[in-house]
Amino acid sequence: MEVRARAPGKIILAGEHAVVHGSTAVAAAIDLYTYVSLRFPTPEENDDALIFHLKDLDLEFTWPVGKIKEVLPDQGSHAASSPLSCSFEATKAIASLVEEQNIPEDKIGLVAGVSAFLWLYTSIHGYKPAKAVVTSELPLGSGLGSSAALCVALSAALLALSDSVKLDFSHQGWQVFGDSELELVNKWAFEGEKMIHGKPSGIDNTVSTYGNMIKFRSGELTRIRTNMPLKMLITNTKVGRNTKALVAGVSERAVRHPSAMTSVFNAVDSISKEVADIIQSPVSDDLAITEKEEKLEELMEMSQGLLQCMGVSHASIENVIRTTLKYKLSTKLTGAGGGGCVLTLLPTLLSGTVVDKVIADLEACGFQCLIAGIGGRGMEISFSGSS
């Protein structure tokens, strides 16, 4: 029996940075996924190792289960139905297991993800030997929620082969969990995100688990549903950024200019709320969709202007904006800024020829381009082999 889980990445449609200062933000799932397949060895295979294979990076990590049990002696006794945080002692123990793998210096950013895998796996399945294989359509470290998608897909695959959820193993194709199972996946994924990011907001894993869209303000998440098809061109500038430094920079600017920045944050709040209202309102015909898209384009432009006011744009982002503006397309950064990814709304009536030209121009600048549907499905699983 092999289980395969997939979980989508995410974008921030509106509200990044200002959300830290009490404004509303809107996040959405995208139809670009991280996939995790999980398989236990058969008795005939007599395998006693836990294997974690990052296929896209051609990296494989292997631990004898006896070694894991020796280093993490308490992991086999926990119930998968009750997610828990990794203790300081367990964090140190997992760090020693990861250190033994001699991860290449240029891939050192993977350490946190591998640690999250070990924590999630041993918390849910103890010391069972298994092989987990990861592939992804999401670029790493670009602000598209790749770490959350990994944690959600991992949690779903692990729980699917546990006693904590009841599933139809004979079902063909992708299937979804029930609400209580989704809640359990989301809680475990959040624990994985804490291993990777320290103090995550919970937005990324929640969007990846449930799909569609989420409105977020002051720690409160509200799931919302889009009533219109949305397609975005996502441009990865490939410019790395320091999220903590960018967040701190906005806070420092707010201290220096409290009145002006309060006005900026209030404007962002209004934009986010209007974006949420537009995408949730009913659509009657193509004309209505076009009118909505035009409003969203204006709101994206306004949002980008406010993000520039906060000081989180970047030369690479401005380059993308200039390029897409030649084709009368609206663009804004998504996530932390300072590089990372940029969103361009692709209107329903836009010709494929124009899209191809835009992508060619952007790729000529060295950028990576992806096209994604917005507000789609959340985490799903499928089974293969006999049970």
Disulfide bonds with the S-S distance in Angstrom:
none
